[in-house]
Amino acid sequence: MEDHIVVEGGNMKTKQKRRVLLLLTMLFSTAVFLSTATYAWFTANRTVSISSIQVNVEAQGGIQVSADGISWRSIIDVEELRDIADTYESSVNQIPEVLEPVSTIGNMNEEGRMEMFYGVVETNTGGNYILTTTQFEETRNNPNGRFIAFDLFFRLDGSAPEQLYLTPNSGVSTPDATDTGIKNATRVAFVNLGTTAIGSSTNDIQSLNAGEGASVYIWEPNYNSHTAAAIAHASNTYGLTVDGVSAVPYSGVHSEITTEDDVLVGDATEANYSQFFTDVTPDYLTEEDFSDYVPVFNLSEGITKMRLYLWIEGQDIDTENTASGGNAIFDIQLTIDPA
């Protein structure tokens, strides 16, 4: 099965005026293999494998897209994102072939990287399951990267910012006849690293970095969709009752945890361990097969550097053993015209 991302743009006309339309569509097909571990959260060897990724970027109507902030074009493929060192020496694009669950609250560091934590479930001397975590930062073309991260540059000619919307074509789905539920544990983050004027130098464009002050927008697809195993996992592990209507609360990891901290997996919340966890409220929640246009962030006039993260959230109740063995497709489409 061929895995791919699609990023495309276009323009639309209304009777009153001609509007600029940006379509950003990313499509990843990923295979999640069965784990042999006995516990769910952040279990070793649970992976999501990507056999190949194809990236296409198309921009029209005044919006252009670039992988390096230099060459503005209509088509960008994945190899350009993976290997653009010649024109973007400081790039840190990580699009690995294997993904593993990580957790984050969306904190940014000075380098403009989102703080991600990889965890392992172990047993303590009493035989109870405990969680340990290690901070994991992306590096360029890391084949062992546990999540996907890459930069895209957007150029918008105009006199005012444009409101973007997630279209109903967006979401995370599975092509499999049997839904394992891994699609319900996914997250996408859009990180705005800054905007500069059109005509700025290459160095000014590529070095855009809001650092710790970067705006981070986290999207949780399929927030109300859960398998029976995930519902049982929520009850048995965290004591949560899932109604299939409300978003299930969770606490993301913000600090490393050692075995000496003896953090029980079932107690891994801000209420119990605020030194390690913070409650996360995603900026955007969408149901499976939602039908409305969802307002998200603004795209400003000029050249904007955006960093995108795609991952499996380890603290999500849907990240449990029976979710292994499935496929997930990320489909993200943004428009400024909610027609």
C-alpha positions as CSV (number, residue, x, y, z in Angstrom):
1,M,0.0,0.0,0.0
2,E,1.4,3.4,-0.9
3,D,1.4,6.0,1.8
4,H,1.2,9.6,0.9
5,I,0.7,13.2,2.0
6,V,-1.0,15.6,-0.3
7,V,-0.7,19.4,0.2
8,E,-2.6,21.4,-2.3
9,G,-4.0,24.9,-2.8
10,G,-6.6,26.6,-5.0
11,N,-8.8,29.6,-5.5
12,M,-12.6,30.1,-5.5
13,K,-14.9,32.8,-6.9
14,T,-18.0,34.1,-5.3
15,K,-20.5,36.5,-6.9
16,Q,-19.3,39.3,-4.7
17,K,-15.6,39.0,-5.0
18,R,-12.7,36.7,-5.9
19,R,-11.4,34.9,-2.8
20,V,-8.1,33.2,-2.3
21,L,-8.4,29.6,-1.4
22,L,-5.7,27.6,0.3
23,L,-6.0,23.9,0.5
24,L,-3.5,22.0,2.6
25,T,-4.0,18.3,2.4
26,M,-1.7,15.8,4.0
27,L,-2.3,12.1,3.6
28,F,-0.3,9.5,5.5
29,S,-1.1,5.8,5.4
30,T,0.7,4.1,8.2
31,A,0.7,0.5,9.4
32,V,0.7,-0.2,13.1
33,F,2.1,-3.6,14.0
34,L,1.0,-5.9,16.9
35,S,2.9,-5.5,20.1
36,T,3.8,-8.5,22.4
37,A,3.7,-6.4,25.5
38,T,1.2,-6.9,28.3
39,Y,0.3,-3.3,29.0
40,A,-0.9,-0.5,26.8
41,W,0.7,2.9,27.6
42,F,3.9,3.6,25.7
43,T,4.7,-0.1,25.4
44,A,8.1,-0.9,23.9
45,N,8.0,-2.2,20.3
46,R,4.6,-0.7,19.5
47,T,5.3,0.9,16.1
48,V,3.7,2.6,13.2
49,S,5.6,1.8,10.0
50,I,5.5,3.9,6.8
51,S,6.6,2.1,3.7
52,S,6.6,5.2,1.5
53,I,5.4,8.8,1.6
54,Q,4.5,11.0,-1.3
55,V,4.1,14.7,-0.9
56,N,2.5,17.0,-3.4
57,V,2.2,20.8,-2.8
58,E,0.0,22.9,-5.1
59,A,-0.7,26.6,-4.6
60,Q,-2.8,29.0,-6.6
61,G,-4.6,32.3,-6.2
62,G,-1.8,34.3,-4.5
63,I,-0.7,31.5,-2.1
64,Q,2.6,29.8,-2.7
65,V,4.3,27.0,-0.8
66,S,8.0,26.2,-0.3
67,A,10.1,23.7,1.5
68,D,13.1,26.0,1.9
69,G,11.6,29.6,1.7
70,I,13.5,30.1,-1.6
71,S,11.9,28.1,-4.4
72,W,8.2,28.9,-4.5
73,R,6.5,26.3,-6.6
74,S,3.3,24.3,-7.0
75,I,4.6,20.8,-6.3
76,I,6.8,19.6,-3.5
77,D,7.6,15.9,-2.9
78,V,8.7,14.1,0.2
79,E,12.3,13.7,-0.9
80,E,12.5,17.5,-1.0
81,L,11.4,17.7,2.6
82,R,13.7,14.9,3.6
83,D,16.8,16.2,1.9
84,I,17.0,20.0,1.4
85,A,20.3,20.6,3.1
86,D,21.8,22.3,0.0
87,T,19.3,25.1,0.1
88,Y,18.1,25.0,3.8
89,E,21.2,24.0,5.9
90,S,19.4,24.5,9.2
91,S,16.4,22.4,8.3
92,V,15.4,19.7,10.8
93,N,12.8,17.7,9.0
94,Q,12.1,14.2,10.4
95,I,9.9,11.9,8.5
96,P,10.8,8.4,9.7
97,E,9.6,5.0,8.6
98,V,8.7,4.0,12.1
99,L,6.6,5.9,14.7
100,E,6.0,5.2,18.3
101,P,3.6,6.8,20.8
102,V,4.9,10.0,22.5
103,S,3.3,12.6,24.7
104,T,3.5,16.4,24.8
105,I,1.6,19.4,26.2
106,G,2.7,21.6,23.3
107,N,5.6,23.4,25.1
108,M,8.2,24.9,22.8
109,N,11.9,25.2,23.5
110,E,14.3,28.0,22.5
111,E,15.2,26.2,19.3
112,G,11.6,26.2,18.1
113,R,11.1,22.5,18.8
114,M,8.0,21.0,20.5
115,E,9.0,19.1,23.7
116,M,8.1,15.4,23.1
117,F,8.4,12.6,25.7
118,Y,8.8,8.9,24.9
119,G,7.7,6.6,27.6
120,V,8.1,3.0,28.7
121,V,5.9,1.0,31.0
122,E,7.8,-1.1,33.6
123,T,7.0,-2.9,36.8
124,N,8.1,-1.8,40.2
125,T,9.2,-4.1,43.1
126,G,5.5,-4.5,44.1
127,G,4.6,-5.7,40.6
128,N,2.7,-2.6,39.7
129,Y,2.9,-0.9,36.3
130,I,4.8,2.4,36.4
131,L,5.7,4.9,33.7
132,T,9.1,6.3,32.9
133,T,9.7,9.0,30.2
134,T,12.6,10.4,28.3
135,Q,12.6,13.7,26.3
136,F,13.0,13.0,22.6
137,E,13.8,15.8,20.1
138,E,13.8,15.4,16.4
139,T,16.9,15.5,14.3
140,R,17.3,15.8,10.6
141,N,16.3,12.7,8.6
142,N,16.5,10.6,11.8
143,P,15.5,7.0,10.7
144,N,14.6,6.2,14.3
145,G,12.4,9.3,14.9
146,R,9.3,8.5,16.9
147,F,7.1,11.2,15.3
148,I,6.9,13.3,12.2
149,A,8.0,16.9,12.0
150,F,8.8,19.2,9.1
151,D,8.8,22.9,8.1
152,L,6.7,24.4,5.4
153,F,6.8,28.1,4.3
154,F,3.6,29.9,3.1
155,R,3.6,33.1,1.1
156,L,0.4,35.1,1.1
157,D,0.1,38.3,-1.0
158,G,-2.5,40.6,0.4
159,S,-3.3,43.4,2.8
160,A,-4.8,41.4,5.7
161,P,-4.5,38.1,7.5
162,E,-6.7,35.3,6.3
163,Q,-8.8,33.1,8.6
164,L,-8.2,29.4,7.9
165,Y,-10.7,26.6,8.3
166,L,-10.4,22.8,8.5
167,T,-12.6,21.5,5.8
168,P,-14.9,18.4,6.2
169,N,-12.4,16.5,4.0
170,S,-10.0,16.6,7.0
171,G,-9.7,13.8,9.5
172,V,-7.9,10.6,10.5
173,S,-9.3,7.4,9.2
174,T,-8.4,3.8,8.5
175,P,-8.6,1.9,5.2
176,D,-8.9,-1.4,7.0
177,A,-12.1,-3.5,7.1
178,T,-11.5,-3.8,10.9
179,D,-10.9,-0.6,12.8
180,T,-8.3,-1.2,15.5
181,G,-8.8,2.3,17.0
182,I,-5.3,3.7,16.5
183,K,-6.7,6.5,14.4
184,N,-8.5,7.8,17.6
185,A,-5.1,8.3,19.4
186,T,-3.6,10.6,16.8
187,R,-2.8,14.3,17.1
188,V,-1.6,17.1,14.7
189,A,0.1,20.3,15.8
190,F,0.6,23.4,13.8
191,V,3.4,25.6,15.1
192,N,3.7,29.2,13.8
193,L,7.4,30.2,14.0
194,G,6.9,33.7,12.6
195,T,6.2,35.8,9.6
196,T,8.4,38.1,7.6
197,A,7.8,40.5,4.7
198,I,7.9,39.3,1.1
199,G,11.3,40.2,-0.2
200,S,13.1,39.4,3.0
201,S,16.5,37.7,2.7
202,T,16.8,33.9,2.7
203,N,18.5,34.0,6.0
204,D,15.7,36.0,7.6
205,I,13.1,33.7,6.1
206,Q,14.7,30.4,7.1
207,S,15.8,31.6,10.6
208,L,12.2,32.6,11.6
209,N,12.0,31.2,15.1
210,A,9.6,32.4,17.8
211,G,11.2,29.9,20.1
212,E,9.3,29.4,23.4
213,G,6.8,32.0,22.3
214,A,5.7,30.2,19.1
215,S,2.0,29.8,18.7
216,V,1.0,26.1,19.0
217,Y,-2.4,24.7,17.8
218,I,-3.2,21.1,18.6
219,W,-5.9,19.2,16.8
220,E,-7.5,16.0,18.1
221,P,-9.4,14.1,15.4
222,N,-12.1,11.5,16.2
223,Y,-12.3,12.8,19.8
224,N,-15.6,11.0,20.5
225,S,-14.8,7.7,18.7
226,H,-13.5,4.8,20.7
227,T,-13.3,1.0,20.4
228,A,-14.8,-1.2,23.1
229,A,-11.2,-2.1,24.2
230,A,-10.4,1.6,24.6
231,I,-13.5,2.3,26.7
232,A,-12.6,-0.7,28.9
233,H,-9.0,0.6,29.1
234,A,-10.2,4.0,30.2
235,S,-12.3,2.4,33.0
236,N,-9.9,-0.2,34.2
237,T,-6.7,1.9,34.0
238,Y,-7.8,5.5,34.7
239,G,-11.2,5.1,36.2
240,L,-12.8,7.1,33.5
241,T,-16.3,6.6,32.1
242,V,-16.5,7.3,28.3
243,D,-19.9,8.4,27.0
244,G,-18.9,8.6,23.3
245,V,-20.1,12.2,23.2
246,S,-17.6,14.3,25.3
247,A,-13.9,14.5,24.7
248,V,-11.9,12.3,27.1
249,P,-9.7,14.4,29.3
250,Y,-6.0,13.5,29.5
251,S,-2.8,14.9,30.9
252,G,0.2,15.3,28.7
253,V,3.8,14.7,29.8
254,H,6.0,17.8,30.4
255,S,9.0,16.3,32.3
256,E,11.1,13.2,32.4
257,I,10.1,10.5,34.8
258,T,12.4,7.9,36.3
259,T,11.8,4.5,38.0
260,E,12.6,6.1,41.3
261,D,9.6,8.4,40.9
262,D,7.4,5.3,41.0
263,V,4.6,6.9,38.9
264,L,1.7,4.4,38.5
265,V,0.3,4.3,35.0
266,G,-3.2,4.6,36.4
267,D,-2.3,7.7,38.3
268,A,-0.5,9.5,35.4
269,T,-2.5,12.8,35.7
270,E,-1.8,16.4,36.6
271,A,-4.0,15.9,39.7
272,N,-1.7,13.3,41.1
273,Y,1.7,14.3,39.6
274,S,1.7,18.0,38.5
275,Q,5.5,17.9,38.4
276,F,5.3,15.5,35.4
277,F,1.9,16.1,33.8
278,T,-0.3,18.9,32.7
279,D,-4.0,18.6,31.5
280,V,-4.2,19.2,27.8
281,T,-7.1,21.0,26.1
282,P,-6.8,20.6,22.3
283,D,-7.4,23.8,20.3
284,Y,-9.6,21.9,17.8
285,L,-11.8,18.9,18.3
286,T,-13.4,17.1,15.4
287,E,-15.7,14.1,15.3
288,E,-15.2,11.3,12.9
289,D,-16.7,12.3,9.5
290,F,-17.5,15.8,10.7
291,S,-19.4,18.0,8.2
292,D,-18.8,21.6,9.3
293,Y,-15.9,23.9,8.5
294,V,-13.9,24.4,11.7
295,P,-12.1,27.8,12.1
296,V,-8.5,27.4,13.1
297,F,-5.6,29.9,13.0
298,N,-4.8,32.9,10.7
299,L,-2.3,33.0,7.9
300,S,-0.7,36.5,7.8
301,E,0.4,38.5,4.8
302,G,4.0,37.8,3.9
303,I,6.0,34.7,4.4
304,T,5.1,32.4,7.3
305,K,7.2,29.5,8.6
306,M,5.0,26.7,10.0
307,R,6.3,23.6,11.7
308,L,4.0,20.6,11.6
309,Y,4.0,17.6,14.0
310,L,2.0,14.4,13.6
311,W,2.1,11.8,16.3
312,I,0.3,9.2,18.3
313,E,-0.5,10.5,21.8
314,G,0.6,8.0,24.4
315,Q,-1.6,9.4,27.1
316,D,-4.7,9.0,25.0
317,I,-7.0,6.1,26.2
318,D,-7.0,4.8,22.7
319,T,-3.3,4.0,22.8
320,E,-3.7,0.5,24.0
321,N,-2.6,-3.0,22.9
322,T,-5.5,-4.0,20.8
323,A,-5.1,-0.8,18.7
324,S,-1.9,-2.4,17.2
325,G,-2.1,-3.9,13.8
326,G,-4.1,-1.3,12.0
327,N,-3.6,1.6,9.5
328,A,-4.2,5.3,9.9
329,I,-4.6,8.0,7.3
330,F,-4.1,11.6,8.2
331,D,-6.0,13.9,5.9
332,I,-5.6,17.7,6.6
333,Q,-7.2,20.3,4.4
334,L,-7.3,24.0,5.1
335,T,-9.1,26.7,3.3
336,I,-9.8,30.4,3.8
337,D,-13.2,30.2,2.2
338,P,-15.7,28.1,4.2
339,A,-18.1,27.9,1.2
